[in-house]
Amino acid sequence: MYGWIWRRLPGNAWAKAAISLVLVLAVVFILFQWVFPWAEPLLPFNDVTVNGGGSAG
């Protein structure tokens, strides 16, 4: 898959590397702005199962 993307990008190796970096940053930005906030309520991170009534010692 990455080879296919690399061959489709225009320019020499430096231009392809720069375009690839911009594409990766755009994907990360989209994930943090829209995808992760949308998925956060669906994930069980706030389902705490530890009981506070035990004794330590």
N, C-alpha and C positions, 0 to 999 in steps of 0.2 A: 504494500500500500504506500509506504513512504517513498519507495523508488518511483512509483507512478506519479506521485505528487512532485517529486524532484525533477523528473523529466518534463513535466508540464509547465514548470515555472520558466519565465523568460530570463535571458541574460547569462552571464558567466557564473562561476562558482561563488564569487563574492556577492553578486546581486541575488543569487538564489538563496544564499545563507541569510542575507538581510531580509528578504521577503519572507523566508521561513520563520525568522525571529518575530517579525510583525504578525504573521498569522498565528503563531503560538501565543503571543501576548493578547491578541484579539480573542482567542478561544478562552484563555484564562479569565479575561475581563468579563466575557459573556457568562462564564460559569459562576463567577463570584457575584455578579450583579443580578442575574435572573434565575439561573438554574438552582444554585444552592439555597437561596432564600425560599424558592418555591418548594423544594424537597425537604427543608428542615422540619416543618411540622409533621411530615410523614415518617420521620426517623425516630426510633425509640430511645434517644439519648436522655430524655427527662423522666423515663420510667424507672424510678429508683426502687430497688427491692431490699435495701438494707434497713433493718429495723433498729430504732434507737433505744429500745428498752433493755438491752443486754447489759451484763456487768463486765467490767474490765478488771482483770487481775488474776 
